[in-house]
Amino acid sequence: MGRRNLEATDIVRYEEDGPRVVLLDQRRLPDEEVELECRSVAEVVVAIRELAIRGAPAIGVAAAYALALAAACGDDLDEAAELLAASRPTAVNLAWALEQMRDDPTPGHARALHEEEVERCHAMAAHAAELFGPGTRALTHCNAGGLATGGYGSALGALRTAWERGALERVWVDETRPLLQGARLTAWELEAAGIPHAVIADSAAGSLMAAGDVDCVVTGADRIAANGDTANKIGTYSLSVLAAHHRIPLYVVAIDLRTPTGAEIPIEERAAEELTTRFAAWNPAFDVTPADLIAAIVTEHGVHRAPYVQSLAALV
Amino acid sequence: MGRRNLEATDIVRYEEDGPRVVLLDQRRLPDEEVELECRSVAEVVVAIRELAIRGAPAIGVAAAYALALAAACGDDLDEAAELLAASRPTAVNLAWALEQMRDDPTPGHARALHEEEVERCHAMAAHAAELFGPGTRALTHCNAGGLATGGYGSALGALRTAWERGALERVWVDETRPLLQGARLTAWELEAAGIPHAVIADSAAGSLMAAGDVDCVVTGADRIAANGDTANKIGTYSLSVLAAHHRIPLYVVAIDLRTPTGAEIPIEERAAEELTTRFAAWNPAFDVTPADLIAAIVTEHGVHRAPYVQSLAALV
């Protein structure tokens, strides 16, 4: 697989021959590029739960392919959809993708959804890149790249487009504990794209902002409520408070809008062992950033500003 | 070595028989309790630089013993002091301890300085514990425990005293990337003291505060300027902004006062490899928290409030 030409089908695809869902095992990156072959819905569920594939849109695409796999295997589609929907409680894209697939659970339909997802990223990126002035030094958290969306990326797509337009100077990459999606996946994608970057400890972001070295914060989202409240990787909320304190804009590049407010978004708590195997720990996977700390939400339809209830309403 | 009875001499001590400086190798904790024997100043310098012993007061104590070792070995004391002072640029305790030792570079004098340091911790802890109401849920960062001070601890000493007085409910422990002093050392000390605790990713602190689960933030300090600006482990500044946003007090338990303002405190940048061996990284060891984000600074003389230039002036 060519690092410089990571295609949507490298990240996740369906093979009729088998049949099977094939995905790039993101747990092994950046050290190894290994594909994982799932020949049953149960295997896809494990791959999603154990983060071989992660990122709300990419999970949705994988679930769509998994439902096509279920149909090809003659599985009960209700059962399959239920198993898949429960694999990550915060990623509502799962339920949405499964709903879309029910009337036509074919590989061709899943591929069409996958292509739409990548097109949506390109559209979001083109809108978001307008927000970048020349020489922008952006900070990002977790991985909202092609790996997270099934191709091109949302926040990282925006950075990519800004880079191509000459508006981006460098990217600060939060390493993103506990699973290091920033240090492992985002840095890997930025390196492949030739974009200057440096990894930092999550707790160093405040210092960088205070030093005047951050012009904007750009993240994706796992969920966006209709009022603009946004659930994303744990630590995004802390960044939003730090950015507001330093008068640095936080841009969220994503779409969802299936919940009225952030309070209704369930937050997955993952095993303490991801943090420490020795002591007690609390390990939420996500947090909710209130809409008033977000400077703009960028969807494929454009750049939306507060009040989000109004500016996002047309999209629901 | 009994885990429940960690004595000052378990953390660092001088043995005439050798002669040598013996210290508990903090890099191996919590998995192994191993002592490191330093038979030359150069070996102590390496131990400090590579964090076998860390925490500004503990480093000062180790440096004092190292100067006694230099004298016993017939080394040039100026050279020895210069080597030791350069081992960690932010920890001014080094220079201070060395200065104290110059007129009387004996093991007895070093032991007296060590005992004073531990007594200072007990005094600070007694004052700081007054700040804790019943049922306090405190959040701490890095390790300001007995391991960092050569016995009892500053911030962790305060938590210990509050616990003994029945005022502490639990401690949230920032894991403290990249070297995990919280997850490895603070959790280990809290477990030994029987204080309920849970480790969190540094980036989860904001979420916990937003949920109303944190009553105060308590940290030590590597340096405190005369105006109250405080240098401490990278991430403390981010915590101070988050705490201010959530109207939660940040208490700093320590003393120094040898610099006019935080701008004059040199910040050590450590090797990128501590964060990632694969990509570019920026890895400052400390940050500076401005005095206006600190609710109180606690020294052995009492609880000091803003304006610190005045409230701390009597101590200089």
Interface residues (C-beta under 8 A of the other chain):
Chain A: P30 D31 H141 W172 V173 D174 E175 T176 R177 P178 A183 A187 W188 E191 H197 A198 V199 I200 A201 D202 S203 A204 A205 G206 S207 L208 A210 I234 G235 Y237 S238 L239 V241 L242 A244 H245 A272 L275 T276 R278 F279 A280 A281 W282 N283 P284 D287
Chain B: P30 D31 H141 W172 V173 D174 E175 T176 R177 P178 A183 A187 W188 E191 H197 A198 V199 I200 A201 D202 S203 A204 A205 G206 S207 L208 A210 I234 G235 Y237 S238 L239 V241 L242 A244 H245 A272 L275 T276 R278 F279 A280 A281 W282 N283 P284 D287
